[in-house]
């Protein structure tokens, strides 16, 4: 098709039977031989402007309606008593941090629903389920995550005075003849209280990236 002719206002005509382009003075279609329709009855071809596609990055970064955007999730633990610790998924959202407790009851319930027992319902079950929850929290509305357990709590970003993520020390394990790293320390300080957590060494870089992207460190 001659785009220049179309843009200049010249109307193009086409055969009503086979769609072949025919000239203004042609009496028959040069392709199928059908008599050409009168100029007044010929079908003009009009180019319709197409909307510009939305960039993929913009689509991915656009939050669902009514949902507070989540920057990332940090897996951490803190001391509960002298002999026990509690695990959390720290959901870093645009306006707050939601601390979602990851409890033994959640592990046991998941194992029961899956019909698993023994070792899997313990250590292996916690590892697998913990990762599954991590992925869920990335897309979950923080309000829903907050209501999952009664011990869950939240801190508004505006109330945070200081956040510090300190890399754990490296030590030499002489029995295994290799270097090992202590857990990293995560401290969150508000006007009235201070929360201390530990982040496993292999999660340190991920935690640092989330806090950087949230502009908290």
C-alpha positions in Angstrom: 0.0 0.0 0.0 1.3 3.5 -0.8 1.4 5.2 2.6 2.4 8.5 1.1 -0.6 8.5 -1.2 -2.8 7.7 1.8 -1.3 10.5 3.9 -1.7 13.0 1.0 -5.5 12.4 1.0 -5.7 10.1 -2.1 -8.2 7.3 -1.4 -7.1 3.8 -2.5 -9.7 1.4 -4.0 -9.8 -2.4 -3.8 -11.7 -5.2 -5.4 -14.8 -6.2 -3.4 -14.2 -9.9 -4.3 -10.5 -10.6 -3.9 -9.2 -7.4 -2.2 -6.7 -6.6 -4.9 -5.8 -2.9 -5.3 -7.3 -1.4 -8.4 -6.8 1.9 -10.1 -9.3 4.7 -10.2 -9.8 4.3 -14.0 -9.7 0.4 -14.1 -13.0 -1.2 -15.2 -12.0 -4.7 -14.1 -9.9 -6.2 -11.4 -6.5 -7.3 -12.7 -6.5 -10.3 -10.4 -9.9 -12.0 -10.5 -11.5 -10.1 -13.4 -14.5 -8.9 -11.4 -16.0 -5.6 -12.7 -14.7 -2.7 -10.7 -17.3 -1.0 -8.4 -18.0 2.7 -9.2 -15.7 5.1 -7.4 -18.5 6.2 -5.1 -19.0 2.6 -4.0 -15.3 1.6 -3.7 -14.1 0.8 -0.2 -11.6 3.3 1.2 -8.8 2.0 3.4 -8.2 4.1 6.4 -5.2 3.8 8.7 -6.3 3.8 12.4 -3.8 5.1 14.9 -2.6 2.5 17.3 -2.0 3.3 21.0 1.6 3.1 22.1 2.3 -0.1 24.1 2.9 0.3 27.8 6.6 -0.5 28.7 7.1 -3.9 30.4 9.0 -2.3 33.3 6.1 0.1 33.9 3.6 -2.8 33.9 5.7 -4.8 36.4 6.3 -1.8 38.7 2.6 -0.8 38.8 1.1 -2.0 42.1 -2.3 -3.7 42.2 -5.2 -1.3 43.1 -5.3 -0.8 46.9 -2.2 -2.8 47.6 0.8 -1.3 49.3 3.9 -2.0 47.2 6.4 -4.5 48.7 10.1 -3.7 48.2 11.3 -7.1 49.5 11.4 -9.6 52.3 14.2 -10.3 54.8 14.4 -13.6 56.7 15.6 -13.0 60.2 15.5 -14.5 63.8 15.7 -13.0 67.2 16.2 -14.4 70.7 12.9 -15.2 72.4 14.4 -16.7 75.6 17.7 -18.1 76.8 17.2 -21.3 74.9 14.8 -20.4 72.1 14.6 -18.1 69.1 11.7 -17.0 66.9 11.8 -16.6 63.1 10.4 -13.7 61.1 9.8 -12.7 57.5 10.4 -9.0 57.6 8.2 -7.5 54.8 9.6 -4.2 53.8 6.7 -2.2 52.2 6.5 1.4 51.0 5.1 2.8 54.3 6.0 0.2 56.9 7.8 -2.9 57.9 5.6 -5.9 58.8 7.2 -8.6 61.0 5.5 -11.9 60.2 6.3 -14.6 62.7 7.2 -18.0 61.2 6.0 -20.4 63.8 6.4 -24.1 64.5 2.7 -24.4 64.3 2.8 -23.2 60.7 5.4 -25.9 59.9 3.4 -28.6 61.6 0.2 -27.6 59.9 1.8 -27.6 56.5 3.3 -31.0 57.1 0.0 -32.4 58.3 -1.8 -31.0 55.2 0.9 -32.5 52.9 0.8 -35.9 54.8 4.5 -35.6 55.7 6.1 -36.5 59.0 9.4 -37.2 60.7 12.5 -35.3 59.5 10.7 -33.5 56.8 8.1 -32.0 59.2 11.1 -30.7 61.2 14.1 -29.1 59.7 13.5 -29.8 56.0 9.8 -28.8 56.3 10.8 -25.5 57.9 13.3 -24.7 55.1 10.9 -25.5 52.3 7.9 -23.8 53.9 10.0 -20.8 54.8 10.9 -20.3 51.2 7.3 -20.7 50.1 6.2 -18.1 52.5 9.0 -15.8 51.4 7.7 -15.9 47.8 4.1 -15.4 49.0 4.9 -12.4 51.0 6.5 -10.7 48.0 3.0 -10.5 46.4 0.8 -10.5 49.4 -0.9 -7.4 50.7 1.0 -6.4 53.9 -2.4 -6.1 55.8 -3.1 -9.7 55.1 0.3 -10.8 56.3 0.0 -8.7 59.4 -3.2 -10.6 60.4 -1.8 -14.1 59.9 -0.6 -14.5 63.5 -1.4 -12.6 66.7 2.3 -12.0 67.4 2.8 -10.2 64.1 3.5 -6.5 64.4 4.4 -3.5 62.2 6.6 -0.4 62.4 5.9 2.6 60.3 8.8 3.7 58.1 8.2 7.3 59.4 8.9 6.2 63.0 12.3 4.6 62.2 15.2 6.6 63.4 18.0 4.2 62.4 18.6 0.9 60.8 22.0 -0.9 60.9 22.9 -4.1 59.2 26.3 -5.4 60.3 28.2 -8.2 58.6 29.0 -11.1 61.0 32.7 -11.9 61.7 34.6 -14.6 59.8 36.1 -17.4 61.8 38.2 -20.4 61.0 36.6 -23.8 61.7 39.6 -25.9 62.4 37.7 -29.2 62.5 36.3 -28.7 59.0 39.3 -26.7 57.9 37.2 -23.9 56.4 36.1 -20.3 57.1 32.7 -19.8 58.6 30.7 -16.6 59.1 28.7 -15.5 62.1 25.2 -14.3 61.5 24.8 -10.6 60.5 23.2 -8.3 63.0 20.1 -6.2 62.0 19.1 -3.4 64.4 16.0 -1.3 63.9 15.7 1.7 66.2 12.6 3.8 66.7 11.9 6.8 69.0 10.8 4.5 71.8 12.4 1.0 71.3 15.1 -1.0 69.6 14.6 -4.3 67.8 17.6 -6.7 67.3 17.6 -9.5 64.8 20.1 -11.9 63.3 20.3 -12.6 59.5 22.0 -15.7 58.3 25.3 -14.9 56.4 24.0 -16.3 53.1 21.0 -13.9 53.3 23.1 -10.8 54.2 23.5 -9.5 50.6 19.8 -10.0 49.9 18.9 -8.1 53.1 21.3 -5.3 52.3 19.8 -5.0 48.8 16.2 -4.8 50.1 17.1 -2.1 52.6 19.1 -0.1 50.0 16.2 -0.2 47.6 13.8 0.9 50.3 16.3 3.7 51.1 16.6 2.6 54.7 20.4 2.3 54.8 
